[in-house]
Amino acid sequence: MAIERELRRDGSQLNFDEEDGKGMVEKARGRREENESYLPDLLWDPVEADRFVNLAQKRPDLLTHREQLIWKAIQENPLWCRDGTPDLIVIRRAWAEINRQAEEWERLG
């Protein structure tokens, strides 16, 4: 706290970065620019199925093997994914079935 007060003092060279005009304390705290996206904010949804689809669409590179199987099951079933667009309402209703399909594929190897 004392360090922060000192850094915020008027005239402190540590409080201001000439290059980008940002205070060093604010940078150290990791504040994001307004136009930057924060992955958890982009992905979060209170419904697990929706949260999963958000992740699979925006960051498929983060999917585990099991999650890749779930995503494959969704993409290959025309009831769950039409014209390349996941149908969230149908996916929510079929979430247990989708997971069972992925589990079966995982067992088969």
C-alpha positions in Angstrom: 0.0 0.0 0.0 2.7 2.5 0.9 4.4 1.6 -2.4 1.2 2.3 -4.4 0.8 5.7 -2.6 4.4 6.6 -3.5 3.9 5.6 -7.1 0.8 7.7 -7.4 2.4 10.8 -6.0 2.3 13.7 -8.4 5.6 14.0 -10.2 6.7 10.4 -9.6 8.5 9.1 -12.7 7.4 5.6 -11.8 3.7 6.5 -12.0 3.7 7.4 -15.6 5.0 5.7 -18.7 5.8 8.2 -21.5 5.4 5.6 -24.2 1.8 4.6 -23.6 0.7 7.1 -21.0 -0.3 4.4 -18.5 0.5 4.3 -14.8 2.9 1.6 -13.7 0.6 0.5 -10.9 -2.3 0.0 -13.2 0.0 -2.0 -15.5 1.2 -4.2 -12.7 -2.4 -5.0 -11.7 -3.0 -6.3 -15.2 -5.8 -4.0 -16.2 -6.9 -4.6 -19.7 -7.5 -2.2 -22.5 -11.2 -1.6 -23.1 -10.9 -3.2 -26.6 -9.1 -6.3 -25.3 -11.1 -9.5 -24.8 -10.7 -11.6 -21.7 -11.2 -15.2 -22.5 -13.3 -16.2 -19.4 -15.6 -13.3 -20.1 -16.1 -14.4 -23.7 -16.7 -18.0 -22.8 -18.8 -17.8 -19.6 -22.3 -19.0 -19.6 -24.3 -20.4 -16.7 -25.4 -23.3 -18.8 -22.7 -25.9 -19.2 -23.6 -26.9 -22.8 -23.6 -23.3 -23.9 -20.2 -22.7 -22.2 -18.8 -25.7 -23.9 -20.0 -24.6 -27.4 -18.5 -21.1 -26.7 -15.2 -22.7 -25.9 -15.3 -25.1 -28.9 -16.1 -22.3 -31.3 -13.7 -19.6 -30.0 -10.8 -21.7 -28.8 -10.9 -25.3 -30.1 -7.1 -25.5 -29.4 -8.0 -25.6 -25.6 -10.2 -28.7 -25.8 -9.1 -31.8 -24.1 -9.3 -35.1 -26.0 -12.7 -35.9 -24.3 -14.0 -32.4 -25.2 -12.9 -32.9 -28.8 -15.0 -36.0 -28.9 -18.0 -34.1 -27.6 -17.5 -31.4 -30.2 -17.1 -34.1 -32.9 -20.4 -35.7 -31.8 -22.1 -32.3 -32.0 -20.7 -31.4 -35.4 -21.5 -34.7 -37.0 -25.2 -34.9 -35.8 -27.5 -32.9 -38.1 -30.0 -32.6 -35.1 -27.4 -30.8 -33.0 -25.5 -28.8 -35.7 -27.2 -27.4 -38.8 -25.3 -26.0 -41.7 -22.2 -25.7 -39.4 -24.1 -23.8 -36.7 -24.7 -25.5 -33.4 -28.4 -25.5 -32.2 -28.0 -24.6 -28.6 -31.6 -25.3 -27.6 -31.3 -28.9 -29.0 -27.8 -29.4 -27.6 -29.0 -28.4 -24.1 -31.7 -31.0 -24.2 -29.4 -33.6 -25.6 -26.3 -32.8 -23.4 -26.4 -36.1 -21.5 -26.7 -38.1 -24.8 -23.9 -36.1 -26.4 -21.6 -36.9 -23.4 -22.6 -40.6 -23.6 -21.7 -40.7 -27.3 -18.3 -39.1 -26.6 -17.7 -41.6 -23.7 -18.5 -44.5 -26.0 -16.0 -43.3 -28.6 -13.4 -42.8 -25.9 -13.9 -46.4 -24.7 -13.6 -47.7 -28.3 -10.4 -45.8 -28.7 
